[in-house]
Amino acid sequence: MTISLIGAGYGRTGTLSLKSALETLGYNKCHHMIEVIRNPGEPEKWLQAIDAKTVNWESLLEGYKATVDWPACHFYQELADYYPKAKVLLSIRDPLEWFESMSATTLGVIRKRMQASSAGQPKNLGIELVVNAALSGEIDDAEHAIRMFNQHTKEVVDTIDPDRLLTYNVREGWEPLCQFLDKPVPDTAFPRVNSRDEFEEIFFGSSLKKN
């Protein structure tokens, strides 16, 4: 099995809906941060990949046909080079809406982790990829976050061959996605999962209390 679709879009751009949609279209399974959270040992493997000179992608993504969300989106260029026949999907949304959603969900969890962390603790994947890599260490400045989000979008558009890239908002539904992937449009409604209200239950069950 090999990766045939690479998600370059950041989390909170409809990536869990995309995971469900892609698996409906036959990309089973599609890697997403939820796999990292639920599968012991995955965070450590991805942390090693950040600093590694070379990564065994076949091993790290064994059993998957597609990727979306972090951590894989951090490596979109490496994955695009390693899988030259794979298409690249850049999921986007309104940047301010993205930051507000991030702040209320992913960054809320990360803030708690940062407050509880102490010197000598192992690295945390979310902090490394979201705080340090994606947001350059600043998670509370909306203007900065939006600038970094737009910079990432531009970087993907500028570096990926347009013939293999789709810039896509999940609100567009099945048609542009299926046309890009040369798949028939399903008879079912496009998946809508992982709203802000659903976030903690989907990812952590009852382990986190709602604020």
MDTraj code that builds the backbone (N, CA, C; nanometers):
import mdtraj as md
import numpy as np

residues = "MET THR ILE SER LEU ILE GLY ALA GLY TYR GLY ARG THR GLY THR LEU SER LEU LYS SER ALA LEU GLU THR LEU GLY TYR ASN LYS CYS HIS HIS MET ILE GLU VAL ILE ARG ASN PRO GLY GLU PRO GLU LYS TRP LEU GLN ALA ILE ASP ALA LYS THR VAL ASN TRP GLU SER LEU LEU GLU GLY TYR LYS ALA THR VAL ASP TRP PRO ALA CYS HIS PHE TYR GLN GLU LEU ALA ASP TYR TYR PRO LYS ALA LYS VAL LEU LEU SER ILE ARG ASP PRO LEU GLU TRP PHE GLU SER MET SER ALA THR THR LEU GLY VAL ILE ARG LYS ARG MET GLN ALA SER SER ALA GLY GLN PRO LYS ASN LEU GLY ILE GLU LEU VAL VAL ASN ALA ALA LEU SER GLY GLU ILE ASP ASP ALA GLU HIS ALA ILE ARG MET PHE ASN GLN HIS THR LYS GLU VAL VAL ASP THR ILE ASP PRO ASP ARG LEU LEU THR TYR ASN VAL ARG GLU GLY TRP GLU PRO LEU CYS GLN PHE LEU ASP LYS PRO VAL PRO ASP THR ALA PHE PRO ARG VAL ASN SER ARG ASP GLU PHE GLU GLU ILE PHE PHE GLY SER SER LEU LYS LYS ASN".split()
xyz = np.array([
    [0.0846, -0.1193, 0.0000],
    [0.0000, 0.0000, 0.0000],
    [0.0881, 0.1242, 0.0000],
    [0.0478, 0.2271, -0.0768],
    [0.1275, 0.3483, -0.0851],
    [0.0372, 0.4698, -0.0711],
    [0.0947, 0.5818, -0.0319],
    [0.0182, 0.7048, -0.0168],
    [-0.0117, 0.7625, -0.1555],
    [-0.1393, 0.7860, -0.1843],
    [-0.1772, 0.8427, -0.3129],
    [-0.2414, 0.9803, -0.3000],
    [-0.2636, 1.0258, -0.1760],
    [-0.3159, 1.1600, -0.1535],
    [-0.2531, 1.2172, -0.0270],
    [-0.1951, 1.3365, -0.0402],
    [-0.1258, 1.4015, 0.0703],
    [-0.2017, 1.5272, 0.1093],
    [-0.2446, 1.5354, 0.2344],
    [-0.3116, 1.6548, 0.2837],
    [-0.2095, 1.7550, 0.3348],
    [-0.2088, 1.8743, 0.2760],
    [-0.1145, 1.9782, 0.3160],
    [-0.1771, 2.0830, 0.4067],
    [-0.3080, 2.0749, 0.4285],
    [-0.3766, 2.1758, 0.5082],
    [-0.3634, 2.1521, 0.6570],
    [-0.3572, 2.2614, 0.7318],
    [-0.3483, 2.2542, 0.8774],
    [-0.4771, 2.1978, 0.9378],
    [-0.4658, 2.1508, 1.0617],
    [-0.5835, 2.1091, 1.1361],
    [-0.6818, 2.2235, 1.1526],
    [-0.8076, 2.1904, 1.1774],
    [-0.9184, 2.2843, 1.1888],
    [-0.9542, 2.3485, 1.0557],
    [-0.9229, 2.2790, 0.9471],
    [-0.9713, 2.3194, 0.8144],
    [-1.0653, 2.2119, 0.7599],
    [-1.1365, 2.1477, 0.8495],
    [-1.2290, 2.0423, 0.8084],
    [-1.1620, 1.9091, 0.7847],
    [-1.0474, 1.8869, 0.8495],
    [-0.9691, 1.7678, 0.8170],
    [-1.0330, 1.6374, 0.8628],
    [-1.1076, 1.6389, 0.9732],
    [-1.1717, 1.5133, 1.0140],
    [-1.2891, 1.4814, 0.9219],
    [-1.3588, 1.5838, 0.8760],
    [-1.4614, 1.5627, 0.7730],
    [-1.3964, 1.5089, 0.6462],
    [-1.2805, 1.5633, 0.6114],
    [-1.2078, 1.5165, 0.4937],
    [-1.1638, 1.3719, 0.5087],
    [-1.1167, 1.3365, 0.6253],
    [-1.0773, 1.1971, 0.6505],
    [-1.1952, 1.1046, 0.6205],
    [-1.3121, 1.1391, 0.6740],
    [-1.4311, 1.0572, 0.6513],
    [-1.4689, 1.0560, 0.5033],
    [-1.4612, 1.1714, 0.4376],
    [-1.4964, 1.1793, 0.2962],
    [-1.4005, 1.0966, 0.2107],
    [-1.2724, 1.1073, 0.2386],
    [-1.1735, 1.0338, 0.1599],
    [-1.1873, 0.8834, 0.1793],
    [-1.2174, 0.8420, 0.3016],
    [-1.2367, 0.6987, 0.3247],
    [-1.3625, 0.6498, 0.2548],
    [-1.4638, 0.7347, 0.2450],
    [-1.5836, 0.7001, 0.1678],
    [-1.5496, 0.6818, 0.0205],
    [-1.4528, 0.7606, -0.0275],
    [-1.4125, 0.7535, -0.1684],
    [-1.3123, 0.6420, -0.1970],
    [-1.2756, 0.5670, -0.0928],
    [-1.1874, 0.4524, -0.1131],
    [-1.0464, 0.4681, -0.0618],
    [-1.0145, 0.5842, -0.0043],
    [-0.8808, 0.6041, 0.0521],
    [-0.8798, 0.5550, 0.1964],
    [-0.8803, 0.4243, 0.2096],
    [-0.8943, 0.3640, 0.3419],
    [-0.7666, 0.2876, 0.3777],
    [-0.6915, 0.3339, 0.4777],
    [-0.7291, 0.4371, 0.5731],
    [-0.6608, 0.5693, 0.5412],
    [-0.7164, 0.6771, 0.6029],
    [-0.6599, 0.8102, 0.5888],
    [-0.6026, 0.8533, 0.7236],
    [-0.4742, 0.8871, 0.7260],
    [-0.4087, 0.9251, 0.8506],
    [-0.4483, 1.0664, 0.8923],
    [-0.4695, 1.0818, 1.0228],
    [-0.5138, 1.2083, 1.0829],
    [-0.4603, 1.2109, 1.2254],
    [-0.4504, 1.3273, 1.2846],
    [-0.3997, 1.3380, 1.4215],
    [-0.4748, 1.2478, 1.5197],
    [-0.5999, 1.2188, 1.4895],
    [-0.6764, 1.1328, 1.5791],
    [-0.6121, 0.9946, 1.5911],
    [-0.5443, 0.9489, 1.4857],
    [-0.4739, 0.8206, 1.4925],
    [-0.3575, 0.8291, 1.5905],
    [-0.2910, 0.9427, 1.5923],
    [-0.1765, 0.9619, 1.6809],
    [-0.2220, 0.9606, 1.8261],
    [-0.3340, 1.0278, 1.8530],
    [-0.3855, 1.0362, 1.9892],
    [-0.4300, 0.8995, 2.0393],
    [-0.4889, 0.8200, 1.9525],
    [-0.5501, 0.6939, 1.9955],
    [-0.4559, 0.5736, 1.9899],
    [-0.3422, 0.5870, 1.9209],
    [-0.2524, 0.4730, 1.9047],
    [-0.1225, 0.4935, 1.9814],
    [-0.1004, 0.4170, 2.0871],
    [0.0228, 0.4311, 2.1651],
    [0.1469, 0.4139, 2.0790],
    [0.2456, 0.4974, 2.1041],
    [0.3710, 0.4894, 2.0311],
    [0.3799, 0.5798, 1.9108],
    [0.2647, 0.6240, 1.8567],
    [0.2680, 0.7095, 1.7380],
    [0.3315, 0.8468, 1.7647],
    [0.2999, 0.9126, 1.8762],
    [0.3624, 1.0435, 1.8985],
    [0.5144, 1.0359, 1.8951],
    [0.5698, 0.9333, 1.9559],
    [0.7152, 0.9190, 1.9601],
    [0.7732, 0.8998, 1.8197],
    [0.7044, 0.8231, 1.7365],
    [0.7519, 0.7994, 1.5994],
    [0.7543, 0.9292, 1.5196],
    [0.6508, 1.0104, 1.5346],
    [0.6453, 1.1357, 1.4607],
    [0.7439, 1.2377, 1.5164],
    [0.7651, 1.2364, 1.6458],
    [0.8661, 1.3246, 1.7040],
    [1.0042, 1.2909, 1.6491],
    [1.0326, 1.1633, 1.6345],
    [1.1604, 1.1219, 1.5766],
    [1.1728, 1.1698, 1.4321],
    [1.0613, 1.1709, 1.3605],
    [1.0639, 1.2121, 1.2204],
    [1.1004, 1.3599, 1.2050],
    [1.0656, 1.4412, 1.3042],
    [1.0943, 1.5847, 1.2951],
    [1.2431, 1.6105, 1.2828],
    [1.3212, 1.5393, 1.3597],
    [1.4662, 1.5633, 1.3636],
    [1.5466, 1.4682, 1.2756],
    [1.4801, 1.3687, 1.2175],
    [1.5534, 1.2689, 1.1400],
    [1.6004, 1.3251, 1.0057],
    [1.7193, 1.2832, 0.9623],
    [1.7697, 1.3240, 0.8311],
    [1.6920, 1.2549, 0.7200],
    [1.6558, 1.1312, 0.7433],
    [1.5713, 1.0574, 0.6497],
    [1.4634, 0.9848, 0.7295],
    [1.3466, 0.9707, 0.6682],
    [1.2328, 0.9056, 0.7337],
    [1.1872, 0.7882, 0.6486],
    [1.1615, 0.6755, 0.7130],
    [1.1058, 0.5592, 0.6440],
    [0.9540, 0.5779, 0.6379],
    [0.9098, 0.6488, 0.5335],
    [0.7683, 0.6797, 0.5232],
    [0.6826, 0.5550, 0.5041],
    [0.7362, 0.4547, 0.4364],
    [0.6603, 0.3312, 0.4151],
    [0.6256, 0.2667, 0.5482],
    [0.7188, 0.2720, 0.6405],
    [0.6956, 0.2145, 0.7721],
    [0.6051, 0.3036, 0.8567],
    [0.6332, 0.4336, 0.8569],
    [0.5574, 0.5253, 0.9421],
    [0.4106, 0.5326, 0.9011],
    [0.3845, 0.5233, 0.7709],
    [0.2470, 0.5343, 0.7212],
    [0.1944, 0.4015, 0.6672],
    [0.2478, 0.2927, 0.7187],
    [0.2038, 0.1599, 0.6753],
    [0.0540, 0.1426, 0.7000],
    [-0.0163, 0.0964, 0.5983],
    [-0.1593, 0.0716, 0.6103],
    [-0.2463, 0.1890, 0.5695],
    [-0.1853, 0.3016, 0.5335],
    [-0.2622, 0.4205, 0.4964],
    [-0.2494, 0.4504, 0.3471],
    [-0.3568, 0.5060, 0.2917],
    [-0.3571, 0.5485, 0.1519],
    [-0.3542, 0.6996, 0.1366],
    [-0.3878, 0.7704, 0.2435],
    [-0.3955, 0.9157, 0.2363],
    [-0.3595, 0.9747, 0.3722],
    [-0.3292, 1.1044, 0.3707],
    [-0.3017, 1.1764, 0.4948],
    [-0.3746, 1.3101, 0.4924],
    [-0.4182, 1.3545, 0.6099],
    [-0.4682, 1.4905, 0.6299],
    [-0.4275, 1.5331, 0.7706],
    [-0.4320, 1.6637, 0.7958],
    [-0.4096, 1.7166, 0.9305],
    [-0.2634, 1.7009, 0.9729],
    [-0.2338, 1.7521, 1.0936],
    [-0.1068, 1.7216, 1.1566],
    [-0.1085, 1.5760, 1.2029],
    [0.0058, 1.5134, 1.2145],
    [0.1406, 1.5635, 1.1904],
    [0.1853, 1.5605, 1.0445],
    [0.1135, 1.4854, 0.9589],
    [0.1628, 1.4645, 0.8223],
    [0.1698, 1.5937, 0.7421],
    [0.0781, 1.6891, 0.7674],
    [0.0802, 1.8116, 0.6870],
    [0.2093, 1.8908, 0.7080],
    [0.2728, 1.8729, 0.8226],
    [0.4020, 1.9381, 0.8469],
    [0.5071, 1.8889, 0.7477],
    [0.4904, 1.7661, 0.7021],
    [0.5872, 1.7015, 0.6126],
    [0.5374, 1.6958, 0.4681],
    [0.4446, 1.7835, 0.4321],
    [0.3811, 1.7703, 0.3001],
    [0.4833, 1.7715, 0.1868],
    [0.5869, 1.8548, 0.1978],
    [0.6846, 1.8624, 0.0899],
    [0.7671, 1.7346, 0.0803],
    [0.8103, 1.6842, 0.1947],
    [0.8856, 1.5589, 0.1960],
    [0.8016, 1.4450, 0.1395],
    [0.6742, 1.4417, 0.1786],
    [0.5853, 1.3363, 0.1301],
    [0.5588, 1.3512, -0.0196],
    [0.5426, 1.4750, -0.0649],
    [0.5203, 1.4976, -0.2076],
    [0.6410, 1.4549, -0.2902],
    [0.7597, 1.4753, -0.2348],
    [0.8810, 1.4314, -0.3051],
    [0.8944, 1.2796, -0.3030],
    [0.8597, 1.2187, -0.1900],
    [0.8756, 1.0744, -0.1747],
    [0.7709, 0.9978, -0.2565],
    [0.6496, 1.0563, -0.2641],
    [0.5410, 0.9945, -0.3406],
    [0.5077, 1.0853, -0.4594],
    [0.5892, 1.0847, -0.5637],
    [0.5722, 1.1812, -0.6740],
    [0.4424, 1.1649, -0.7526],
    [0.3784, 1.0493, -0.7429],
    [0.2529, 1.0286, -0.8148],
    [0.1305, 1.0670, -0.7302],
    [0.1530, 1.0971, -0.6034],
    [0.0418, 1.1321, -0.5144],
    [-0.0087, 1.2722, -0.5439],
    [-0.1381, 1.2903, -0.5348],
    [-0.1963, 1.4234, -0.5446],
    [-0.1878, 1.4920, -0.4080],
    [-0.1961, 1.6262, -0.4109],
    [-0.1833, 1.7042, -0.2880],
    [-0.3098, 1.7868, -0.2694],
    [-0.3662, 1.7777, -0.1505],
    [-0.4913, 1.8462, -0.1176],
    [-0.4636, 1.9505, -0.0095],
    [-0.4814, 2.0768, -0.0434],
    [-0.4614, 2.1861, 0.0520],
    [-0.5973, 2.2329, 0.1017],
    [-0.6345, 2.1890, 0.2202],
    [-0.7613, 2.2310, 0.2789],
    [-0.7434, 2.3678, 0.3441],
    [-0.8370, 2.4585, 0.3168],
    [-0.8293, 2.5943, 0.3685],
    [-0.9646, 2.6351, 0.4258],
    [-0.9673, 2.7483, 0.4933],
    [-1.0912, 2.8119, 0.5354],
    [-1.0594, 2.9583, 0.5624],
    [-1.1598, 3.0381, 0.5932],
    [-1.1340, 3.1770, 0.6277],
    [-1.0313, 3.1822, 0.7410],
    [-0.9202, 3.2556, 0.7250],
    [-0.8122, 3.2518, 0.8245],
    [-0.8546, 3.2936, 0.9645],
    [-0.9409, 3.3949, 0.9767],
    [-0.9852, 3.4360, 1.1098],
    [-1.0714, 3.3275, 1.1734],
    [-1.1619, 3.2691, 1.0949],
    [-1.2420, 3.1582, 1.1460],
    [-1.1512, 3.0431, 1.1882],
    [-1.0468, 3.0190, 1.1103],
    [-0.9523, 2.9122, 1.1441],
    [-0.8882, 2.9383, 1.2796],
    [-0.8375, 3.0587, 1.3011],
    [-0.7706, 3.0866, 1.4280],
    [-0.8689, 3.0772, 1.5448],
    [-0.9887, 3.1297, 1.5274],
    [-1.0872, 3.1224, 1.6363],
    [-1.1196, 2.9777, 1.6704],
    [-1.1314, 2.8931, 1.5684],
    [-1.1572, 2.7515, 1.5914],
    [-1.0370, 2.6843, 1.6583],
    [-0.9178, 2.7142, 1.6098],
    [-0.7961, 2.6607, 1.6703],
    [-0.7853, 2.7001, 1.8165],
    [-0.8113, 2.8265, 1.8441],
    [-0.7961, 2.8780, 1.9796],
    [-0.8922, 2.8103, 2.0765],
    [-1.0116, 2.7790, 2.0270],
    [-1.1138, 2.7184, 2.1127],
    [-1.0971, 2.5678, 2.1283],
    [-1.0128, 2.5062, 2.0458],
    [-1.0018, 2.3597, 2.0480],
    [-0.8566, 2.3152, 2.0667],
    [-0.7850, 2.3009, 1.9573],
    [-0.6486, 2.2483, 1.9610],
    [-0.5575, 2.3292, 2.0527],
    [-0.5600, 2.4605, 2.0382],
    [-0.4715, 2.5433, 2.1197],
    [-0.5140, 2.5433, 2.2664],
    [-0.6429, 2.5228, 2.2918],
    [-0.6878, 2.5118, 2.4301],
    [-0.6253, 2.3915, 2.4992],
    [-0.6200, 2.2791, 2.4286],
    [-0.5559, 2.1594, 2.4827],
    [-0.4062, 2.1822, 2.5006],
    [-0.3438, 2.2449, 2.4014],
    [-0.1996, 2.2691, 2.4083],
    [-0.1656, 2.3652, 2.5221],
    [-0.2481, 2.4669, 2.5423],
    [-0.2229, 2.5604, 2.6529],
    [-0.2201, 2.4865, 2.7861],
    [-0.3145, 2.3954, 2.8056],
    [-0.3170, 2.3181, 2.9299],
    [-0.1902, 2.2364, 2.9446],
    [-0.1444, 2.1773, 2.8341],
    [-0.0225, 2.0973, 2.8386],
    [0.0986, 2.1853, 2.8713],
    [0.1038, 2.3029, 2.8133],
    [0.2161, 2.3938, 2.8370],
    [0.2178, 2.4433, 2.9819],
    [0.0997, 2.4689, 3.0382],
    [0.0916, 2.5149, 3.1761],
    [0.1339, 2.4068, 3.2740],
    [0.1069, 2.2808, 3.2360],
    [0.1390, 2.1696, 3.3263],
    [0.2800, 2.1166, 3.3063],
    [0.3473, 2.1604, 3.1994],
    [0.4792, 2.1059, 3.1693],
    [0.5849, 2.1637, 3.2610],
    [0.6905, 2.0892, 3.2779],
    [0.8029, 2.1331, 3.3602],
    [0.9327, 2.0924, 3.2919],
    [1.0407, 2.1493, 3.3379],
    [1.1711, 2.1205, 3.2780],
    [1.2016, 1.9715, 3.2856],
    [1.2580, 1.9194, 3.1794],
    [1.2964, 1.7789, 3.1778],
    [1.1920, 1.6855, 3.1223],
    [1.0706, 1.7360, 3.0966],
    [0.9673, 1.6492, 3.0402],
    [0.9954, 1.6213, 2.8924],
    [0.9518, 1.5057, 2.8424],
    [0.9715, 1.4744, 2.7002],
    [0.9012, 1.5767, 2.6119],
    [0.9480, 1.5891, 2.4877],
    [0.8851, 1.6793, 2.3928],
    [0.7415, 1.6353, 2.3663],
    [0.6580, 1.7322, 2.3372],
    [0.5182, 1.7058, 2.3045],
    [0.4961, 1.7343, 2.1564],
    [0.4313, 1.6420, 2.0856],
    [0.4153, 1.6543, 1.9414],
    [0.3347, 1.7780, 1.9033],
    [0.2267, 1.8039, 1.9748],
    [0.1454, 1.9205, 1.9437],
    [0.2217, 2.0499, 1.9608],
    [0.2974, 2.0593, 2.0665],
    [0.3774, 2.1797, 2.0898],
    [0.4823, 2.1963, 1.9805],
    [0.5480, 2.0870, 1.9440],
    [0.6536, 2.0948, 1.8434],
    [0.5990, 2.1355, 1.7067],
    [0.4868, 2.0761, 1.6653],
    [0.4369, 2.0994, 1.5302],
    [0.3462, 2.2211, 1.5189],
    [0.2604, 2.2412, 1.6184],
    [0.1636, 2.3511, 1.6096],
    [0.2226, 2.4803, 1.6646],
    [0.2719, 2.4747, 1.7875],
    [0.3237, 2.5962, 1.8507],
    [0.4539, 2.6408, 1.7852],
    [0.5515, 2.5519, 1.7810],
    [0.6848, 2.5909, 1.7349],
    [0.6956, 2.6011, 1.5826],
    [0.6495, 2.4985, 1.5122],
    [0.6676, 2.4967, 1.3663],
    [0.5652, 2.5822, 1.2936],
    [0.4367, 2.5600, 1.3212],
    [0.3327, 2.6306, 1.2457],
    [0.3159, 2.7756, 1.2890],
    [0.3303, 2.8025, 1.4194],
    [0.3012, 2.9366, 1.4712],
    [0.4231, 3.0075, 1.5287],
    [0.5400, 2.9524, 1.5091],
    [0.6654, 3.0170, 1.5513],
    [0.6644, 3.0591, 1.6982],
    [0.5982, 2.9773, 1.7819],
    [0.6041, 2.9993, 1.9254],
    [0.4989, 3.0915, 1.9822],
    [0.4174, 3.1545, 1.9004],
    [0.3164, 3.2508, 1.9469],
    [0.1770, 3.1993, 1.9154],
    [0.0991, 3.1674, 2.0202],
    [-0.0317, 3.1060, 1.9971],
    [-0.1492, 3.1944, 2.0370],
    [-0.1230, 3.3129, 2.0888],
    [-0.2324, 3.3971, 2.1368],
    [-0.2520, 3.5249, 2.0564],
    [-0.1703, 3.5463, 1.9557],
    [-0.1791, 3.6655, 1.8724],
    [-0.2488, 3.6284, 1.7416],
    [-0.3727, 3.6737, 1.7259],
    [-0.4517, 3.6357, 1.6088],
    [-0.3877, 3.6839, 1.4792],
    [-0.3380, 3.8070, 1.4772],
    [-0.2779, 3.8598, 1.3549],
    [-0.1568, 3.7772, 1.3134],
    [-0.0760, 3.7413, 1.4119],
    [0.0410, 3.6582, 1.3832],
    [-0.0019, 3.5222, 1.3289],
    [-0.0997, 3.4583, 1.3947],
    [-0.1449, 3.3254, 1.3525],
    [-0.2015, 3.3290, 1.2112],
    [-0.2797, 3.4308, 1.1808],
    [-0.3371, 3.4432, 1.0472],
    [-0.2270, 3.4629, 0.9435],
    [-0.1273, 3.5417, 0.9784],
    [-0.0152, 3.5626, 0.8868],
    [0.0580, 3.4309, 0.8592],
    [0.0780, 3.3511, 0.9631],
    [0.1449, 3.2222, 0.9466],
    [0.0591, 3.1251, 0.8653],
    [-0.0709, 3.1285, 0.8875],
    [-0.1636, 3.0435, 0.8114],
    [-0.1585, 3.0794, 0.6632],
    [-0.1653, 3.2086, 0.6341],
    [-0.1604, 3.2535, 0.4948],
    [-0.0244, 3.2238, 0.4317],
    [0.0806, 3.2340, 0.5105],
    [0.2143, 3.2026, 0.4605],
    [0.2244, 3.0560, 0.4212],
    [0.1661, 2.9694, 0.5042],
    [0.1671, 2.8258, 0.4728],
    [0.0894, 2.7987, 0.3441],
    [-0.0268, 2.8596, 0.3322],
    [-0.1071, 2.8414, 0.2116],
    [-0.0285, 2.8831, 0.0876],
    [0.0347, 2.9993, 0.0928],
    [0.1134, 3.0482, -0.0206],
    [0.2303, 2.9551, -0.0513],
    [0.2928, 2.9052, 0.0545],
    [0.4080, 2.8162, 0.0361],
    [0.3674, 2.6897, -0.0384],
    [0.2546, 2.6313, 0.0008],
    [0.2079, 2.5097, -0.0656],
    [0.1758, 2.5384, -0.2119],
    [0.1035, 2.6461, -0.2368],
    [0.0657, 2.6811, -0.3739],
    [0.1886, 2.7079, -0.4593],
    [0.2893, 2.7708, -0.4004],
    [0.4098, 2.8064, -0.4756],
    [0.5028, 2.6881, -0.5019],
    [0.4961, 2.5857, -0.4173],
    [0.5944, 2.4778, -0.4276],
    [0.5416, 2.3492, -0.4903],
    [0.4103, 2.3296, -0.4886],
    [0.3529, 2.2070, -0.5447],
    [0.3065, 2.2326, -0.6871],
    [0.3394, 2.1423, -0.7753],
    [0.2973, 2.1508, -0.9150],
    [0.1449, 2.1681, -0.9205],
    [0.0950, 2.2722, -0.9871],
    [-0.0502, 2.2952, -0.9898],
    [-0.1294, 2.1801, -1.0505],
    [-0.0659, 2.0975, -1.1325],
    [-0.1359, 1.9847, -1.1928],
    [-0.1707, 1.8759, -1.0910],
    [-0.1014, 1.8777, -0.9772],
    [-0.1299, 1.7750, -0.8763],
    [-0.1893, 1.8336, -0.7481],
    [-0.2284, 1.9621, -0.7499],
    [-0.2748, 2.0316, -0.6297],
    [-0.4193, 2.0764, -0.6424],
    [-0.4967, 2.0557, -0.5340],
    [-0.6294, 2.1150, -0.5211],
    [-0.6335, 2.1968, -0.3929],
    [-0.6639, 2.3251, -0.4055],
    [-0.6896, 2.4109, -0.2898],
    [-0.8396, 2.4077, -0.2662],
    [-0.8805, 2.3685, -0.1454],
    [-1.0184, 2.3220, -0.1282],
    [-1.0732, 2.3605, 0.0090],
    [-1.1977, 2.4072, 0.0089],
    [-1.2733, 2.4332, 0.1313],
    [-1.3826, 2.3273, 0.1416],
    [-1.3927, 2.2617, 0.2569],
    [-1.4901, 2.1530, 0.2700],
    [-1.6329, 2.1999, 0.2460],
    [-1.6585, 2.3294, 0.2573],
    [-1.7924, 2.3804, 0.2302],
    [-1.8297, 2.3648, 0.0829],
    [-1.7308, 2.3387, -0.0015],
    [-1.7576, 2.3176, -0.1438],
    [-1.8197, 2.1809, -0.1708],
    [-1.8115, 2.0893, -0.0749],
    [-1.8765, 1.9603, -0.0905],
    [-1.8023, 1.8626, -0.1808],
    [-1.8772, 1.7657, -0.2293],
    [-1.8188, 1.6542, -0.3025],
    [-1.7617, 1.6909, -0.4391],
    [-1.8288, 1.7774, -0.5139],
    [-1.8006, 1.7905, -0.6573],
    [-1.6547, 1.8238, -0.6900],
    [-1.5976, 1.9327, -0.6357],
    [-1.4580, 1.9621, -0.6742],
    [-1.3602, 1.8564, -0.6255],
    [-1.3886, 1.7976, -0.5105],
    [-1.3008, 1.6933, -0.4573],
    [-1.3043, 1.5698, -0.5467],
    [-1.4233, 1.5266, -0.5836],
    [-1.4360, 1.4071, -0.6669],
    [-1.3806, 1.4303, -0.8068],
    [-1.3995, 1.5505, -0.8595],
    [-1.3440, 1.5811, -0.9913],
    [-1.1915, 1.5744, -0.9872],
    [-1.1319, 1.6292, -0.8818],
    [-0.9870, 1.6282, -0.8656],
    [-0.9331, 1.4865, -0.8544],
    [-1.0067, 1.4013, -0.7836],
    [-0.9609, 1.2649, -0.7586],
    [-1.0123, 1.1649, -0.8618],
    [-1.0907, 1.2134, -0.9565],
    [-1.1488, 1.1275, -1.0601],
    [-1.2316, 1.0155, -0.9965],
    [-1.3195, 1.0560, -0.9049],
    [-1.4073, 0.9623, -0.8357],
    [-1.5529, 1.0034, -0.8588],
    [-1.6453, 0.9065, -0.8648],
    [-1.7867, 0.9417, -0.8761],
    [-1.8365, 1.0083, -0.7480],
    [-1.9294, 1.1001, -0.7630],
    [-1.9854, 1.1701, -0.6476],
    [-2.0783, 1.0745, -0.5718],
    [-2.0547, 1.0544, -0.4425],
    [-2.1412, 0.9640, -0.3648],
    [-2.2839, 1.0170, -0.3543],
    [-2.3765, 0.9253, -0.3282],
    [-2.5165, 0.9630, -0.3089],
    [-2.5400, 1.0202, -0.1697],
    [-2.4444, 1.0026, -0.0792],
    [-2.4602, 1.0480, 0.0586],
    [-2.4147, 1.1926, 0.0742],
    [-2.4617, 1.2564, 0.1805],
    [-2.4215, 1.3938, 0.2104],
    [-2.2733, 1.3986, 0.2473],
    [-2.2093, 1.5092, 0.2192],
    [-2.0687, 1.5252, 0.2566],
    [-2.0575, 1.5243, 0.4088],
    [-1.9603, 1.4511, 0.4644],
    [-1.9485, 1.4413, 0.6103],
    [-1.9251, 1.5772, 0.6762],
    [-1.9869, 1.5969, 0.7910],
    [-1.9648, 1.7168, 0.8714],
    [-1.9400, 1.6721, 1.0147],
    [-1.8137, 1.6608, 1.0509],
    [-1.7796, 1.6129, 1.1846],
    [-1.6746, 1.7033, 1.2470],
    [-1.6661, 1.6950, 1.3796],
    [-1.5632, 1.7638, 1.4568],
    [-1.5856, 1.9137, 1.4654],
    [-1.7086, 1.9532, 1.4975],
    [-1.7324, 2.0929, 1.5297],
    [-1.6658, 2.1248, 1.6637],
    [-1.6637, 2.2514, 1.6996],
    [-1.6017, 2.2895, 1.8277],
    [-1.6659, 2.2145, 1.9444],
    [-1.7985, 2.2012, 1.9400],
    [-1.8682, 2.1350, 2.0499],
    [-1.8343, 1.9864, 2.0573],
    [-1.7988, 1.9275, 1.9436],
    [-1.7692, 1.7845, 1.9390],
    [-1.6233, 1.7525, 1.9688],
    [-1.5374, 1.8519, 1.9633],
    [-1.3926, 1.8306, 1.9624],
    [-1.3431, 1.7439, 2.0772],
    [-1.3715, 1.7843, 2.2018],
    [-1.3154, 1.7118, 2.3156],
    [-1.3688, 1.5698, 2.3248],
    [-1.4975, 1.5505, 2.2929],
    [-1.5543, 1.4164, 2.2999],
    [-1.4935, 1.3256, 2.1934],
    [-1.4760, 1.3775, 2.0712],
    [-1.4205, 1.2971, 1.9626],
    [-1.2773, 1.2550, 1.9934],
    [-1.1969, 1.3504, 2.0383],
    [-1.0548, 1.3231, 2.0540],
    [-1.0189, 1.2632, 2.1904],
    [-1.0918, 1.3023, 2.2933],
    [-1.0495, 1.2639, 2.4281],
    [-1.1586, 1.1971, 2.5112],
    [-1.2782, 1.1807, 2.4568],
    [-1.3851, 1.1202, 2.5327],
    [-1.4162, 1.2033, 2.6552],
    [-1.4244, 1.1409, 2.7674],
    [-1.4563, 1.2116, 2.8918],
    [-1.3308, 1.2519, 2.9682],
    [-1.2130, 1.2393, 2.9061],
    [-1.0896, 1.2692, 2.9789],
    [-1.0659, 1.4175, 2.9982],
    [-1.1372, 1.5008, 2.9214],
    [-1.1269, 1.6448, 2.9390],
    [-1.2664, 1.6986, 2.9715],
    [-1.2716, 1.7917, 3.0625],
    [-1.3978, 1.8560, 3.0949],
    [-1.4143, 1.9812, 3.0092],
    [-1.5356, 2.0056, 2.9659],
    [-1.5614, 2.1250, 2.8884],
    [-1.5519, 2.2463, 2.9787],
    [-1.4945, 2.3548, 2.9243],
    [-1.4853, 2.4802, 3.0010],
    [-1.6120, 2.5609, 2.9838],
])
top = md.Topology()
chain = top.add_chain()
for i, resn in enumerate(residues, 1):
    res = top.add_residue(resn, chain, resSeq=i)
    for name in ("N", "CA", "C"):
        top.add_atom(name, md.element.get_by_symbol(name[0]), res)
traj = md.Trajectory(xyz[None], top)
